[in-house]
Amino acid sequence: MTDSTRSLGPSLANSWQVRPGAVDLRRPPCQPAPVELPALPERLTLDLARAALLVVDMQNDFCHPDGWLAGIGVDVTPARAPIPVLAALTARLRPRGVPIIWLNWGNRPDRANLPPNVLHVYDPAAQGRGIGSPLPGNGAPVLQAGSWAAAVVDELSPAEADIRVDKYRMSGFFDTPLDSVLRGLRVDTVLFAGVNADQCVLATLTDAACLGYDAVLVEDAVATTSPDYCMAATLYNVRQCFGFTVTSADLLAALPPGG
């Protein structure tokens, strides 16, 4: 490689080497980083070099006492339980080169891409209390991209190198660049975290599995404000149909020293 050669691509694993008058289409070899850990329904070996942590909806509207869910009477205490778990996971996975992707519900201000069925879920009587409505406390528009309502909770503080993707449905794949981002990073295995486990996390995980990604749910890094049986059904369905479940303790214990 000469001094005039430059990498061109969305990630090191998916880049060309270019220089004046020549292009090398070979992607750089990716050094495997296998870790073996307990999982359900079977023990897993996964490659951290081809994995990403996808954190779903850990944002103020769903997890903050002044956010939208709390404002309509939902106890958000369960939704806050993954915060310390995710703080530990992200701190250990970033130095190992595992991409951290924050997938937050962040709508267009004009809501032009939202059909009535999505709007109805959050404003069933069409009283103007759903998506885009100002929060009583600070006036932030509910679930709107760029607003306090759609921001990741302060306790998690995404790093500058982390990736942010806005979503507009329960699934983070529909009408978003999430699939393109993961493929650009050359990711095979997606570690799932966030809220609500039985809603947006499961919808995104299901689509990931259907698209051919390895789906791994980190049990204690997800939570839901739904009844307990919803979490039980989610874990059952993930293990039975879509992928695997692990715990953050087992995942962190499997990392080599220094990670």
C-alpha contacts under 8 A as a table, 3 or more apart, distances in Angstrom:
res1	aa1	res2	aa2	distance
1	M	5	T	6.27
2	T	5	T	5.41
4	S	19	R	5.67
4	S	20	P	7.46
5	T	17	Q	6.27
5	T	18	V	5.38
5	T	19	R	4.51
5	T	20	P	7.91
6	R	17	Q	5.59
6	R	18	V	5.30
6	R	19	R	6.32
7	S	12	L	7.75
7	S	15	S	5.95
7	S	16	W	5.69
7	S	17	Q	4.73
7	S	18	V	6.33
8	L	15	S	5.09
8	L	16	W	5.15
8	L	17	Q	6.29
8	L	18	V	6.97
9	G	12	L	7.07
9	G	14	N	5.81
9	G	15	S	4.05
9	G	16	W	6.32
10	P	14	N	6.38
10	P	15	S	6.72
10	P	184	G	5.88
10	P	185	L	6.83
11	S	14	N	5.17
11	S	15	S	6.21
11	S	184	G	6.72
11	S	185	L	5.57
12	L	15	S	5.68
12	L	28	P	7.20
12	L	185	L	7.98
13	A	27	R	6.34
13	A	28	P	6.03
13	A	29	P	7.35
13	A	30	C	6.42
13	A	185	L	6.57
13	A	186	R	6.41
14	N	27	R	5.78
14	N	28	P	7.50
14	N	184	G	6.27
14	N	185	L	6.45
14	N	186	R	6.54
15	S	25	L	7.82
15	S	26	R	7.95
15	S	27	R	5.63
15	S	28	P	7.25
16	W	23	V	6.91
16	W	24	D	5.74
16	W	25	L	5.09
16	W	26	R	6.42
16	W	27	R	6.09
17	Q	23	V	5.98
17	Q	24	D	5.02
17	Q	25	L	6.82
17	Q	26	R	7.68
18	V	22	A	6.01
18	V	23	V	4.51
18	V	24	D	6.14
19	R	22	A	5.43
19	R	23	V	6.43
30	C	49	A	7.14
31	Q	49	A	7.01
32	P	47	D	6.14
32	P	48	L	7.37
32	P	49	A	5.66
32	P	50	R	7.89
33	A	47	D	5.13
33	A	48	L	5.20
33	A	49	A	5.38
34	P	45	T	6.37
34	P	46	L	5.47
34	P	47	D	4.27
34	P	48	L	6.15
34	P	49	A	7.80
35	V	45	T	5.48
35	V	46	L	5.57
35	V	47	D	6.36
35	V	48	L	7.20
35	V	254	A	5.89
35	V	255	L	6.53
36	E	43	R	7.53
36	E	44	L	5.65
36	E	45	T	4.21
36	E	46	L	6.55
36	E	254	A	6.28
37	L	43	R	6.16
37	L	44	L	5.58
37	L	45	T	6.50
37	L	250	D	6.16
37	L	251	L	6.44
37	L	254	A	5.93
38	P	42	E	7.32
38	P	43	R	4.72
38	P	44	L	6.32
38	P	246	V	6.78
38	P	250	D	6.59
39	A	42	E	5.44
39	A	43	R	4.76
39	A	44	L	6.03
39	A	244	F	6.50
39	A	245	T	5.60
39	A	246	V	4.76
39	A	247	T	7.70
40	L	43	R	6.61
40	L	239	R	6.33
40	L	244	F	5.51
40	L	245	T	5.28
40	L	246	V	6.68
41	P	239	R	5.79
41	P	240	Q	7.74
41	P	244	F	6.36
41	P	245	T	7.52
42	E	244	F	7.61
46	L	51	A	7.88
46	L	189	T	7.49
47	D	50	R	5.51
47	D	51	A	6.37
47	D	189	T	7.73
48	L	51	A	4.86
48	L	52	A	7.65
48	L	96	R	7.76
48	L	98	V	6.38
49	A	97	G	7.26
49	A	98	V	6.81
50	R	98	V	7.98
50	R	186	R	6.34
50	R	187	V	4.62
50	R	188	D	5.42
50	R	189	T	6.24
51	A	98	V	6.22
51	A	99	P	7.46
51	A	187	V	5.25
51	A	188	D	5.98
51	A	189	T	4.56
51	A	190	V	5.68
51	A	191	L	7.20
52	A	98	V	5.40
52	A	99	P	4.90
52	A	100	I	6.09
52	A	101	I	7.26
52	A	187	V	6.50
52	A	189	T	6.59
52	A	190	V	5.18
52	A	191	L	6.07
53	L	98	V	7.03
53	L	99	P	6.28
53	L	100	I	4.99
53	L	101	I	6.14
53	L	190	V	6.02
53	L	191	L	4.68
53	L	192	F	6.20
53	L	193	A	7.39
54	L	100	I	6.24
54	L	101	I	4.87
54	L	102	W	6.18
54	L	103	L	6.83
54	L	190	V	6.59
54	L	191	L	5.93
54	L	192	F	5.15
54	L	193	A	6.13
55	V	58	M	6.91
55	V	100	I	7.48
55	V	101	I	6.09
55	V	102	W	4.98
55	V	103	L	5.86
55	V	192	F	6.30
55	V	193	A	4.76
55	V	194	G	5.12
56	V	102	W	6.30
56	V	103	L	4.82
56	V	104	N	6.01
56	V	192	F	7.62
56	V	193	A	6.08
56	V	194	G	4.45
56	V	195	V	5.93
56	V	200	C	7.21
56	V	201	V	6.20
57	D	62	F	7.07
57	D	102	W	7.60
57	D	103	L	6.04
57	D	104	N	4.54
57	D	105	W	6.19
57	D	152	V	7.62
57	D	194	G	5.98
57	D	195	V	5.71
57	D	196	N	7.68
57	D	200	C	7.85
58	M	62	F	6.85
58	M	63	C	6.35
58	M	104	N	7.12
58	M	152	V	5.61
58	M	153	V	6.41
58	M	194	G	5.71
58	M	195	V	6.41
59	Q	62	F	5.71
59	Q	63	C	5.86
59	Q	64	H	7.38
59	Q	104	N	6.76
59	Q	149	A	6.91
59	Q	150	A	5.60
59	Q	151	A	5.19
59	Q	152	V	4.06
59	Q	153	V	5.09
60	N	63	C	5.13
60	N	64	H	4.62
60	N	66	D	7.59
60	N	67	G	5.33
60	N	68	W	7.81
60	N	148	W	6.87
60	N	149	A	5.12
60	N	150	A	6.17
60	N	151	A	5.97
60	N	152	V	6.18
60	N	153	V	5.34
61	D	64	H	6.23
61	D	66	D	7.66
61	D	67	G	4.03
61	D	68	W	4.58
61	D	69	L	6.07
61	D	70	A	7.90
61	D	142	V	6.90
61	D	143	L	6.74
61	D	149	A	4.83
61	D	150	A	6.35
62	F	67	G	6.28
62	F	68	W	6.53
62	F	69	L	5.51
62	F	70	A	7.58
62	F	76	V	6.98
62	F	79	A	7.09
62	F	195	V	7.88
63	C	67	G	6.89
63	C	69	L	7.73
63	C	76	V	5.68
63	C	77	T	7.62
63	C	79	A	5.41
63	C	80	R	5.60
63	C	153	V	7.19
64	H	67	G	5.00
64	H	70	A	7.31
64	H	76	V	7.08
64	H	80	R	7.75
64	H	153	V	7.01
65	P	70	A	5.59
65	P	71	G	7.83
65	P	76	V	6.83
66	D	70	A	6.31
66	D	71	G	6.62
66	D	137	G	6.97
67	G	70	A	5.62
67	G	71	G	6.14
67	G	135	L	7.35
67	G	149	A	6.47
68	W	71	G	4.89
68	W	72	I	6.45
68	W	135	L	6.56
68	W	142	V	6.49
68	W	149	A	7.48
69	L	72	I	5.36
69	L	73	G	6.61
69	L	74	V	5.34
69	L	75	D	7.71
69	L	76	V	7.04
70	A	73	G	5.16
70	A	74	V	4.83
70	A	75	D	6.03
70	A	76	V	6.09
71	G	74	V	7.22
71	G	135	L	7.77
71	G	136	P	7.83
74	V	225	T	7.47
75	D	78	P	7.35
75	D	225	T	6.99
76	V	79	A	5.13
76	V	80	R	6.57
76	V	225	T	6.52
77	T	80	R	5.34
77	T	81	A	6.86
77	T	225	T	7.99
78	P	81	A	5.36
78	P	223	A	6.21
78	P	224	T	6.20
78	P	225	T	5.85
79	A	82	P	6.89
79	A	195	V	6.37
79	A	196	N	7.34
79	A	223	A	5.55
79	A	224	T	5.79
79	A	225	T	6.27
80	R	83	I	5.62
80	R	223	A	7.99
81	A	84	P	7.11
81	A	85	V	7.73
81	A	221	A	7.89
81	A	223	A	6.92
82	P	85	V	5.11
82	P	86	L	5.92
82	P	194	G	6.93
82	P	220	D	6.47
82	P	221	A	4.69
82	P	222	V	5.92
82	P	223	A	6.67
83	I	86	L	5.26
83	I	87	A	6.16
83	I	155	E	7.04
83	I	156	L	6.76
83	I	221	A	7.74
84	P	87	A	4.97
84	P	88	A	6.33
85	V	88	A	5.34
85	V	89	L	6.23
85	V	220	D	7.08
85	V	221	A	5.81
85	V	248	S	7.14
86	L	89	L	4.88
86	L	90	T	5.88
86	L	156	L	7.37
86	L	193	A	7.89
86	L	221	A	6.17
87	A	90	T	5.51
87	A	91	A	6.17
87	A	155	E	7.82
87	A	156	L	5.87
88	A	91	A	5.25
88	A	92	R	6.35
89	L	92	R	5.32
89	L	93	L	5.99
89	L	248	S	7.12
89	L	252	L	7.28
90	T	93	L	5.15
90	T	94	R	5.81
90	T	100	I	7.09
91	A	94	R	5.87
91	A	95	P	7.36
92	R	95	P	6.27
92	R	96	R	7.20
92	R	252	L	7.51
92	R	259	G	5.58
93	L	96	R	5.22
93	L	97	G	6.70
93	L	98	V	5.46
93	L	99	P	7.93
93	L	259	G	7.06
94	R	97	G	5.26
94	R	98	V	5.44
94	R	99	P	6.71
94	R	100	I	7.17
95	P	98	V	7.50
95	P	259	G	6.40
96	R	259	G	6.17
99	P	162	D	6.60
99	P	163	I	7.49
100	I	162	D	5.23
100	I	163	I	6.29
101	I	162	D	6.03
101	I	163	I	4.69
101	I	164	R	5.72
101	I	165	V	7.23
102	W	152	V	7.99
102	W	158	P	7.92
102	W	162	D	7.48
102	W	163	I	6.16
102	W	164	R	4.80
102	W	165	V	6.21
103	L	164	R	6.07
103	L	165	V	4.91
103	L	166	D	5.87
103	L	167	K	6.71
103	L	172	G	6.91
104	N	150	A	6.52
104	N	151	A	7.63
104	N	152	V	7.65
104	N	164	R	7.62
104	N	165	V	6.47
104	N	166	D	5.19
104	N	167	K	6.01
105	W	143	L	5.81
105	W	144	Q	7.49
105	W	145	A	7.44
105	W	150	A	6.32
105	W	166	D	5.67
105	W	167	K	4.84
105	W	168	Y	5.84
105	W	169	R	7.58
106	G	143	L	5.11
106	G	144	Q	4.61
106	G	145	A	3.83
106	G	146	G	7.28
106	G	150	A	5.61
106	G	166	D	5.11
106	G	167	K	5.89
106	G	168	Y	6.50
107	N	111	R	6.33
107	N	143	L	6.02
107	N	144	Q	4.56
107	N	145	A	5.20
107	N	166	D	7.36
107	N	167	K	7.10
107	N	168	Y	5.78
108	R	111	R	5.05
108	R	112	A	7.02
108	R	113	N	7.70
108	R	144	Q	6.25
108	R	145	A	6.29
109	P	132	G	6.87
109	P	144	Q	6.15
109	P	145	A	7.39
111	R	114	L	5.48
111	R	132	G	7.77
114	L	118	V	6.26
114	L	119	L	6.80
114	L	168	Y	7.39
115	P	118	V	5.68
115	P	119	L	6.61
116	P	119	L	5.04
116	P	120	H	5.86
117	N	120	H	5.11
117	N	121	V	6.60
118	V	121	V	5.57
118	V	122	Y	7.32
118	V	169	R	7.27
119	L	122	Y	5.67
119	L	123	D	6.09
119	L	124	P	7.71
119	L	130	G	7.15
119	L	131	I	6.76
120	H	123	D	4.91
120	H	124	P	4.54
120	H	125	A	7.56
120	H	126	A	7.17
121	V	124	P	5.83
122	Y	129	R	7.63
122	Y	130	G	4.90
122	Y	131	I	6.65
123	D	126	A	5.25
123	D	127	Q	6.55
123	D	128	G	6.68
123	D	129	R	5.81
123	D	130	G	4.72
123	D	131	I	7.60
124	P	127	Q	7.85
126	A	129	R	7.55
128	G	133	S	6.23
129	R	133	S	5.53
130	G	133	S	5.62
130	G	142	V	6.79
131	I	141	P	7.35
131	I	142	V	5.06
131	I	143	L	5.92
131	I	144	Q	7.41
132	G	141	P	4.65
132	G	142	V	4.66
132	G	143	L	6.45
132	G	144	Q	6.07
133	S	140	A	7.91
133	S	141	P	5.10
133	S	142	V	5.44
134	P	138	N	7.72
134	P	139	G	4.47
134	P	140	A	5.15
134	P	141	P	4.32
134	P	142	V	6.15
135	L	138	N	5.91
135	L	139	G	4.60
135	L	140	A	5.31
135	L	141	P	6.16
135	L	142	V	6.52
136	P	139	G	5.82
140	A	147	S	6.06
140	A	148	W	5.97
140	A	149	A	5.88
141	P	144	Q	5.67
141	P	147	S	6.63
141	P	149	A	6.56
142	V	149	A	5.73
142	V	150	A	7.46
143	L	147	S	7.64
143	L	149	A	5.69
143	L	150	A	5.16
144	Q	147	S	5.72
144	Q	149	A	6.80
144	Q	150	A	5.90
145	A	150	A	5.84
145	A	166	D	7.15
146	G	150	A	6.56
146	G	151	A	7.10
147	S	150	A	5.46
147	S	151	A	6.47
148	W	151	A	5.14
152	V	156	L	6.97
152	V	157	S	7.24
152	V	158	P	7.65
153	V	156	L	5.98
153	V	157	S	7.26
154	D	157	S	5.54
158	P	162	D	6.26
159	A	162	D	5.28
165	V	176	T	7.57
165	V	177	P	7.27
165	V	178	L	6.64
166	D	172	G	7.80
166	D	176	T	7.05
167	K	170	M	7.95
167	K	171	S	7.48
167	K	172	G	5.19
167	K	173	F	7.58
167	K	174	F	7.66
167	K	175	D	7.57
167	K	176	T	6.11
168	Y	171	S	7.84
168	Y	172	G	7.30
168	Y	174	F	7.67
168	Y	175	D	7.44
168	Y	176	T	7.89
169	R	172	G	6.61
169	R	174	F	6.92
169	R	200	C	7.86
170	M	199	Q	6.45
170	M	200	C	4.39
170	M	201	V	7.79
170	M	203	A	5.93
170	M	204	T	7.06
171	S	174	F	5.99
171	S	200	C	5.72
171	S	201	V	7.52
171	S	202	L	7.97
171	S	203	A	4.80
171	S	204	T	4.27
171	S	205	L	7.99
171	S	207	D	7.18
172	G	176	T	6.75
172	G	178	L	6.80
172	G	200	C	7.52
172	G	203	A	7.77
172	G	204	T	5.28
173	F	176	T	5.58
173	F	177	P	7.19
173	F	178	L	5.64
173	F	179	D	6.32
173	F	204	T	6.49
173	F	207	D	6.95
173	F	208	A	7.79
176	T	179	D	7.69
177	P	180	S	5.27
177	P	181	V	6.10
178	L	181	V	5.06
178	L	182	L	6.24
179	D	182	L	5.25
179	D	183	R	6.17
180	S	183	R	5.15
180	S	184	G	5.91
181	V	184	G	5.03
181	V	185	L	6.28
182	L	185	L	5.13
182	L	186	R	6.28
182	L	187	V	5.38
183	R	186	R	4.84
183	R	187	V	5.91
184	G	187	V	7.71
187	V	190	V	7.30
188	D	213	Y	5.38
188	D	214	D	6.03
189	T	213	Y	5.79
189	T	214	D	4.43
189	T	215	A	6.19
189	T	216	V	7.30
190	V	213	Y	6.75
190	V	214	D	6.03
190	V	215	A	5.37
190	V	216	V	6.12
191	L	215	A	6.49
191	L	216	V	4.88
191	L	217	L	5.81
191	L	218	V	6.59
192	F	201	V	7.16
192	F	205	L	7.22
192	F	215	A	7.32
192	F	216	V	6.05
192	F	217	L	4.72
192	F	218	V	5.93
192	F	221	A	7.92
192	F	222	V	7.76
193	A	197	A	8.00
193	A	201	V	7.17
193	A	217	L	6.64
193	A	218	V	5.98
193	A	219	E	7.83
193	A	221	A	4.99
193	A	222	V	4.90
194	G	197	A	6.81
194	G	201	V	6.63
194	G	221	A	6.18
194	G	222	V	4.61
194	G	223	A	6.57
195	V	198	D	7.98
195	V	199	Q	7.63
195	V	200	C	6.73
195	V	201	V	6.10
195	V	222	V	5.75
195	V	223	A	5.40
195	V	224	T	5.78
196	N	199	Q	5.25
196	N	200	C	5.72
196	N	201	V	5.94
196	N	222	V	7.14
196	N	223	A	5.76
196	N	224	T	4.40
196	N	225	T	6.86
196	N	226	S	7.95
197	A	200	C	6.60
197	A	201	V	4.85
197	A	202	L	5.82
197	A	222	V	5.63
197	A	223	A	5.34
197	A	224	T	5.33
197	A	231	M	6.72
197	A	234	T	7.05
198	D	201	V	6.42
198	D	202	L	5.32
198	D	203	A	7.77
198	D	224	T	6.78
198	D	226	S	7.80
198	D	230	C	6.11
198	D	231	M	6.19
198	D	233	A	8.00
198	D	234	T	5.60
199	Q	202	L	5.45
199	Q	203	A	5.97
200	C	203	A	5.11
200	C	204	T	6.04
201	V	204	T	5.31
201	V	205	L	6.02
202	L	205	L	4.92
202	L	206	T	5.90
202	L	234	T	7.09
203	A	206	T	5.21
203	A	207	D	6.35
204	T	207	D	5.22
204	T	208	A	6.13
205	L	208	A	4.94
205	L	209	A	6.22
205	L	215	A	6.33
205	L	242	F	7.67
206	T	209	A	5.21
206	T	210	C	6.28
206	T	242	F	6.38
207	D	210	C	4.96
207	D	211	L	6.14
208	A	211	L	5.07
208	A	212	G	6.43
208	A	213	Y	5.36
208	A	214	D	7.58
208	A	215	A	6.75
209	A	212	G	5.15
209	A	213	Y	5.17
209	A	214	D	6.34
209	A	215	A	5.95
209	A	242	F	5.81
209	A	243	G	7.32
210	C	213	Y	7.46
214	D	243	G	6.64
215	A	242	F	6.70
215	A	243	G	4.90
215	A	244	F	6.45
216	V	243	G	5.85
216	V	244	F	4.82
216	V	245	T	5.47
216	V	246	V	7.02
217	L	222	V	7.89
217	L	238	V	7.65
217	L	243	G	7.78
217	L	244	F	6.21
217	L	245	T	4.65
217	L	246	V	6.30
218	V	221	A	5.33
218	V	222	V	6.64
218	V	245	T	5.81
218	V	246	V	5.02
218	V	247	T	5.30
218	V	248	S	6.14
219	E	222	V	5.71
219	E	235	L	7.95
219	E	245	T	6.19
219	E	246	V	5.96
219	E	247	T	5.36
219	E	248	S	7.38
220	D	223	A	7.26
220	D	247	T	6.03
220	D	248	S	6.49
221	A	247	T	7.90
221	A	248	S	7.01
223	A	231	M	7.68
224	T	227	P	7.87
224	T	231	M	7.03
226	S	230	C	6.24
226	S	231	M	7.67
227	P	230	C	5.66
227	P	231	M	7.40
228	D	231	M	5.42
228	D	232	A	6.49
229	Y	232	A	4.91
229	Y	233	A	6.07
230	C	233	A	5.14
230	C	234	T	6.14
231	M	234	T	4.97
231	M	235	L	6.24
232	A	235	L	5.34
232	A	236	Y	6.22
233	A	236	Y	5.03
233	A	237	N	6.08
234	T	237	N	5.21
234	T	238	V	6.12
235	L	238	V	5.24
235	L	239	R	6.19
235	L	245	T	7.34
236	Y	239	R	5.35
236	Y	240	Q	5.88
237	N	240	Q	4.94
237	N	241	C	5.53
237	N	242	F	6.91
238	V	241	C	5.55
238	V	242	F	4.80
238	V	243	G	5.38
238	V	244	F	6.20
238	V	245	T	7.25
239	R	242	F	6.35
239	R	243	G	5.46
239	R	244	F	5.06
239	R	245	T	6.55
240	Q	243	G	7.33
246	V	250	D	6.94
246	V	251	L	7.06
247	T	250	D	5.36
247	T	251	L	6.29
248	S	251	L	4.95
248	S	252	L	5.96
249	A	252	L	5.25
249	A	253	A	5.98
250	D	253	A	5.04
250	D	254	A	6.14
251	L	254	A	5.21
251	L	255	L	6.75
252	L	255	L	5.38
253	A	256	P	7.90
255	L	259	G	6.27
256	P	259	G	6.09
